[in-house]
């Protein structure tokens, strides 16, 4: 069992968990992920690592309530435990000195971009972070991102914080200042990562995205997490999760994410009914 030593509500439906997992904490690097299972009947959920503390032996993950299993996880309280916490999985981020880099996090994607920004800053890069959300209320980890960035640009859809618009508007804001960008990391919803890749493509800026497709075993055996990258089929679990954003077929990735929407909606409805039944 993997004890939850800290639980923090970051925003409506978004929860941070710090979990005791010393063997994972020993080896994990920025960009990698873990697979979490709440209990013996639970679904195996891939979650990118937000932070790690090798001395304390803890891993920090951030979970958004978007489906049945994530809703169950987010109800878990401090002091309780997860049954399974497998990792580290995936290929770590290539941390080196590039020059000026931009780390873009959209919504929940701010969490996994945090250790990448920190690693890039420690490697001597000038780190500019762009944080995007629908509104100021849903913006997470702003203080943490400021601590690992030389500059932070915020973009909200409704203009309640920072630049009004999308993360690409934040990126345009940086370029308008005359800054030369050597590389971009973008993590968030697929439509956001696609928009960033299309924005940087004509500019010739190296752009890395982190893919989070449907995943089952996390070891490359099932093939569920297929991603089309250039002319090749890659598995996000063992070849990724990071890929060249200019080569990823985002449209195919979005179609694959829709495969189990009906089943997920039915599961959420059952969960809602069970909650309502328990309130009578």
N, C-alpha and C positions, 0 to 999 in steps of 0.2 A: 504494500500500500504506500501511496505517496501523499504525505500530509500537506495540507494547505496551510501555510504559516501566515499568509496575508491575503486579504480580499479587499479590493477597493473598487467602488463604483465610479467609473470614469465619466460616464454619460448615460442617458437613458438607453437601456439594453446593452451597454458595453461594460464588461467587468474585467479587472486585472486580478490575476492570481499569482502569488509567489508560492512555488511548490518545492518541497524537499525532494531532490533527485540528484544525490551526490555523484553517481556514476555518469549521469548525463552532463552535469555541470563541469566535470573534469575535462571533457573533450569537445564540448559544443563551441562553434565559431559563428560569427555573424552570417546570416543568410540561411542557416540550417533550420530544420523544423523537428517537431516531435509529434507522435501520434498518441492521443489521450483517449482512454476509455473510462467512463464514469463508474460503471459497475458491470457485473457479468452479463447483463442483458443489453448493455449499452453499445452504441455504434462507435467505431474507431474514427476519431476526428483528427485530421492533420492540422496542426497549428504552428505557425512560424514563431520562433523564439524572439521575445521582445528584449529580454535581458538575462544575464546569468551572473552568478557570484560563486566563483570557484572555492573561495574560503568557506563561505557558509553552506556551500553545496546546494544552492537553490537555482531554479529556473523560473523566469517570469513569462507568463503568457497572457494574452489579452483576447477575450472571447466576446463576440457579438451574437446576440440572440436573433438568429435568422432562420432557425429551423428547430425541429423537435429536439434533437440531441443537444444543440447549443443552448436551448432553453433549459433543459435539465441540468446541464453543467453550470449555468449561471445562477441556478438556485442553490448550488452547493455553498456551504458556509465555511468560514475560517475555523480550523480545528478538525474538520472532517478530511477525507482523503479520496484520491482517485485510485481506482483499481490498477490501471495500466498507465505507464508514462514512458513511452519507448523513444529512444533517440541517442545521440543526434543523428538525424537522417538528412540526406541530400548533400549537395556539393557546396562548400562554403563560398562566400563572396570573395572575389579576387581583390584583396586589399593591397594596394600599392600606391606609390606617389604618382598621381596623374596631373596635378596642378590645381585648377579650380573645378570643383565638382558640385553638382546640384543633386540633392537627395529629396525626392518628391514622395510624400505620403498622402494618400487620399482616404479619408474616413479611417477605417480600421487599419489601413496600410501604414499609418503613421507608426504603429507599434513595431512592426518588423524592420522599418527603415531606420529606427533609432540605433541599434547596435552597428549597423552599416555606417551611418554617419559618424558615430563615435570612433570606429576603426579607421575610417578614412581621415578623420582629423588627427588621430594619433600617428598616422603614417605621414603627416606633414602636408596634407592637402588643405586648400582653402575651401571650407565647406559652407555652401549656401543651401538652406533647406526651404522647401515650399510645402506648406501644410494646407490641405484642402478639406472642407466639410460643407454640408448643406447649410449649416448655420453655426453661430458662435456656441450655442448650447451643445452641439455635437462635436465640437473640436476637442481632441484629446491630446494629452502629453505635450502641451505647448512648452511648459517650463523645462521638461526633460530635453526636448529638442533644442531649446535655446542653449542648454548647457554643453551640447556637443556640436554646435554650429557657430560659425563666425557671423552669420546673418540669417534671419528667419523671415520669410515672406508668407503671409497668410492670405488665403483666398476662400471666400464663402459664397455660395450660390446667391444668398439673399443680401449680401453686403453687410451683415451684422458684425463682421470682424474683417479687418484687412481689405484687400482688393475685392470688389464685387465681380464674381465670375468663377471660372474654373482654374485648376492648377496650371493649365496652359497660359492663362492670363498672368498668373504669377511668374511663370517662366519668361513670358514676353516682357514683363516689367524688369526683370534682371537684365535681359539682353538690351533693353532700351537704355540702360545705364552704361552701355558700352563694354560690358564685361565679356571676356572670352571664356566660354565653357568648354572644358576638355572632356567631361563625361557626365552622364546623367543616370541616376538610379530612380526608377519609378515603381512604386508598389501601391496597389489599390484595386478598385473594381476594374474588370477587364476593359470596359468601355473607356475608362480613364487612361489606362496604360496604352491602349490603342491610340487615343488622342495625342498623348505625349510623343509616342513613336512617330506618328505622322507629322507632328510639329517639328521634331528634330531631324527627320530624314533629309529634307532638302538642305538643311544646314550642315549635314555631315557630322553631327555630334554623336559620339558613341553613346548608346542608350541600352541599359540593362533593365529588364522587367522580371518580376518574380511571379511565376504562374502557380495558381492554386486550383487545379482541376479536380474533378471527382477522383478520389483515391481510396483504395481498399487496403492493400497490405503494406504499401510503402517500401517494398524491396525490389520492385521491377518484375514481379512474378505474374501479376494479374493483367497488366496492360490497361487498366482503367484510366490511368492518368496520361494517356497519349496526348502529345502536343506536336503539331506540325511546325517544324522550324526549317525554313528554306525548303530544300528538297528532301529532307529527312524527317522521319517520325522519331520523336524523343519521348522518354518517360520522365515526367516532372520529378518523380520520387528519387531516381538514381542519376539522371543526367542533369537535373535542375536542382532547385526550382527556378534558378535564374537563367535567362536566355537573352540573346541579342534581340531587342525589341523590334528591330527593323526586319527580322526574318520570321517572326512569329505570325502564324495565321490566326489572328484574333477572332475573325468571324466564325471559323470552325470551332474554336475554343468556346465561344459563347453558345453555339448550338449544342455542344456536348453538355454544357452546364444545365441545359433545359431538360435533359432526358428524364430526370426523376422528379420534376417539379410537382406533378400531380400526386405522386406518392408522398412527397414531403408535405404538401398541403393537407392531405388526409391525416397524416400523423400529427400535424399541428392542431387540427380540429379535434382529434381524440384527446390530446393533451389539454386543450381548452375545456372540453366537456368534463374531463376528470376533475379539473380545478373547480369548475362551477358546481359539480356534484358534491365536492367536498365542502363547499361553502353553505350547503343547505342544512 
